[in-house]
Amino acid sequence: MSGTGNTKHCITKFLGLIDPEAEIIQMSKSNEEKIMDKLKENDKIVLAYPTQFSNAPYMVRDFIKKNKVIWAGKKVLCMTTMGAFSGDGAGCSARLLKKYGAEITGGIQVRMPDAVCDNKMLKKTLEENRKLVREADQKIETVARDILDNGKYPREGIGFISHMAGLFGQRLWFYRKTIDYSKKLKISDACIGCGICSKNCPMENLRIKDGKAAAGDRCAMCYSCISTCPKQAITLLGSKVYEQCRYEKYKG
């Protein structure tokens, strides 16, 4: 799952170093059947997603629970991307997967530019964000070398201390934001009905109705629609888009 490109960049780089022949599949409602087929065929899996308030996105947790019978015996590494803080973002999925019989090979949490476009407090300068991407790339390269050369997998976000940090640091305070698919997506009169948001939404939560985008109640808070709207007409946590966040802006 990757709404603004952060997670896609990290998993692509990581697998390019570990196993260039590995296939990356974007999680969405439209390709769940393909994902299931691939999961049945492969015993080694890297599950990558953005952390939301020190938690795995609801659609990720929902997918794991919905398909709980397939995880037994699978070796899974959980990779998460985060803005300022993650705690046990990787551990949230790891614990659930372990409950259903998976073997957790490790966890890696990578700090990337914050994807929340409608909160001014979280914004950084372009150079600060580019520095984050450079540091993220260096971290992924180090992790890949440790795995290939020494068989050593990272354990970030997996242990008890990380669990407590995520629970008391964020999750208890913000749990209501991720307990269910958000119904708070707001679309202003600036919308021109271009359809970009509905095309990119992994949950098929947006559609064009009477020449304007209309939202349902399955928003996964990935911020893809907010980041790609040409008129900055969509918001979620805030009421104004301050900066549209796409990984491509920061890769220079």
C-alpha positions in Angstrom: 0.0 0.0 0.0 1.5 3.4 -1.0 -0.6 6.5 -1.3 2.0 9.2 -2.0 4.8 7.1 -3.4 6.9 6.8 -0.2 6.3 3.2 0.5 6.5 2.2 -3.2 9.9 3.8 -3.4 11.2 2.0 -0.3 9.9 -1.5 -1.1 11.1 -1.1 -4.8 14.6 -0.2 -3.6 14.7 -2.9 -0.9 13.6 -5.7 -3.2 15.8 -4.5 -6.0 18.7 -5.1 -3.7 17.4 -8.3 -2.1 15.7 -10.1 -4.9 15.4 -8.2 -8.3 13.0 -10.8 -9.6 10.5 -10.3 -6.8 7.1 -9.0 -7.9 5.6 -5.9 -6.2 1.8 -5.8 -6.1 -0.1 -2.7 -5.0 -2.8 -3.5 -2.5 -6.3 -2.4 -3.7 -9.8 -3.7 -3.9 -9.5 -4.4 -7.6 -6.6 -6.8 -7.4 -7.2 -8.7 -4.2 -7.6 -11.9 -6.2 -4.2 -11.5 -7.8 -2.7 -10.8 -4.4 -4.2 -14.0 -3.0 -2.9 -16.1 -5.9 0.6 -14.7 -5.3 0.5 -15.2 -1.6 -0.5 -18.9 -2.1 2.4 -19.4 -4.5 5.1 -17.8 -2.3 6.4 -18.5 1.2 8.6 -15.4 1.6 6.7 -12.1 1.7 7.5 -8.5 2.4 4.4 -6.5 3.5 5.0 -2.8 3.1 2.7 0.0 4.1 2.6 3.5 5.6 2.2 3.9 9.4 -0.8 5.8 10.5 -0.8 7.1 14.1 1.6 4.2 15.1 -0.8 1.7 13.5 -1.1 -0.2 10.3 -3.7 1.2 8.0 -7.1 -0.3 8.5 -7.2 -1.8 5.0 -4.0 -3.7 5.8 -5.3 -5.1 9.0 -8.6 -5.9 7.4 -6.9 -7.8 4.6 -4.8 -9.8 7.0 -7.9 -10.8 9.1 -10.1 -11.5 6.0 -7.5 -13.9 4.6 -6.2 -15.4 7.9 -6.1 -19.0 6.6 -3.3 -18.3 4.2 -0.7 -17.0 6.6 0.3 -20.2 8.3 3.9 -21.1 7.5 4.6 -17.9 5.6 7.8 -16.0 6.3 6.9 -12.3 6.5 9.0 -9.2 6.9 7.0 -6.1 7.7 8.2 -2.8 6.3 6.6 0.5 7.2 7.2 4.1 6.2 6.6 6.9 8.7 6.7 10.6 9.2 7.8 11.8 12.6 7.2 8.7 14.7 6.2 5.1 14.3 6.7 3.2 17.6 5.6 -0.3 16.6 4.1 0.4 13.2 5.7 -2.8 11.9 4.8 -4.7 15.0 1.0 -4.0 14.6 0.8 -6.2 11.5 3.5 -8.6 12.8 1.5 -9.5 15.9 -1.6 -10.1 13.8 0.2 -12.2 11.2 1.9 -14.2 14.0 -1.5 -14.9 15.5 -2.5 -16.6 12.2 0.6 -18.7 12.0 3.1 -16.6 10.1 6.8 -16.5 11.0 7.9 -12.9 11.3 11.5 -12.6 9.9 11.9 -9.0 10.9 10.7 -5.4 10.8 12.0 -2.2 9.2 10.6 1.3 9.8 11.8 4.0 7.4 11.3 7.7 7.9 10.2 9.5 4.8 8.6 12.9 4.1 5.3 13.3 5.8 2.4 12.4 3.5 -0.3 14.5 5.4 -1.0 17.4 3.0 -3.5 19.3 5.0 -1.6 19.9 8.3 0.8 22.9 8.2 2.6 21.8 11.4 4.0 18.7 9.7 5.5 20.5 6.7 9.3 20.6 6.0 11.4 22.4 3.5 12.2 20.7 0.2 15.8 20.2 1.2 14.8 18.7 4.5 12.6 16.2 2.7 15.3 15.4 0.2 17.7 14.7 3.1 15.1 12.3 4.6 14.9 10.4 1.3 18.7 10.2 1.1 18.9 8.9 4.6 16.1 6.4 3.9 18.0 5.1 0.9 21.2 4.7 3.0 19.3 2.8 5.7 17.6 0.4 3.2 21.0 -0.3 1.6 22.5 -1.1 5.0 19.7 -3.4 5.9 20.0 -5.2 2.6 23.7 -5.7 3.1 23.2 -7.1 6.5 20.6 -9.6 5.2 22.6 -10.7 2.2 26.0 -10.8 3.8 25.2 -11.9 7.4 21.7 -13.2 7.3 20.8 -10.6 9.9 17.2 -9.2 9.7 16.2 -5.9 11.4 13.8 -6.1 14.3 12.5 -2.6 14.3 9.0 -2.1 15.8 8.7 -5.8 16.8 9.7 -5.9 20.4 7.9 -5.1 23.7 9.5 -1.6 24.2 8.5 -0.6 20.7 5.0 -1.9 21.4 4.7 0.3 24.5 6.1 3.3 22.7 3.5 3.0 19.9 0.6 2.3 22.3 1.2 5.1 24.7 3.0 7.5 22.4 0.2 7.7 19.8 -2.3 4.8 19.4 -4.3 5.3 22.6 -4.7 9.0 21.7 -5.5 8.6 18.0 -7.1 5.1 17.8 -10.5 6.5 16.7 -8.9 7.9 13.6 -8.1 4.4 12.3 -10.7 2.2 14.0 -12.9 2.3 10.9 -12.8 3.5 7.3 -12.9 7.3 7.6 -16.1 9.1 6.6 -14.5 12.5 6.9 -13.2 13.1 3.4 -14.2 16.6 2.3 -14.5 17.7 -1.3 -14.9 21.5 -2.0 -16.6 23.4 -4.8 -13.2 23.7 -6.4 -13.6 20.1 -7.7 -13.9 20.0 -11.6 -14.8 16.3 -11.8 -11.6 15.3 -13.7 -11.7 11.8 -12.2 -8.1 11.6 -11.2 -9.0 10.9 -7.6 -11.4 8.1 -8.4 -8.9 6.5 -10.7 -6.2 6.4 -8.1 -8.2 5.5 -5.0 -7.1 2.0 -3.9 -10.4 1.5 -2.0 -12.7 2.6 -4.9 -14.1 5.1 -2.4 -14.5 7.9 -4.9 -16.7 8.3 -7.9 -17.8 11.1 -10.2 -21.4 12.1 -9.7 -23.1 15.0 -11.4 -19.7 16.3 -12.6 -18.1 16.3 -9.2 -16.2 13.8 -7.0 -18.3 12.1 -4.3 -16.8 10.1 -1.4 -18.1 7.0 0.2 -17.3 5.6 3.7 -14.2 3.4 2.9 -11.4 6.0 3.0 -8.1 4.3 4.0 -6.4 7.7 4.7 -3.7 7.0 2.1 -3.8 10.7 0.9 -3.4 9.6 -2.7 -6.5 11.6 -3.9 -5.4 14.7 -1.9 -1.9 14.6 -3.3 -3.0 14.3 -6.9 -6.0 16.6 -7.1 -5.1 19.3 -9.6 -7.4 21.8 -7.8 -6.5 20.9 -4.2 -10.2 20.3 -3.7 -9.9 17.4 -1.3 -9.0 17.4 2.4 -9.3 14.9 5.3 -7.7 15.8 8.6 -7.5 19.6 7.9 -9.5 22.0 5.9 -6.8 23.3 3.5 -4.1 21.7 1.4 -0.8 23.3 2.3 1.5 21.1 0.1 0.7 18.2 -2.1 3.1 15.4 -1.1 4.5 13.1 -3.7 7.8 11.1 -3.4 8.8 12.3 -6.9 9.2 15.9 -5.6 11.9 14.9 -3.2 14.0 12.4 -5.1 16.3 15.1 -6.6 
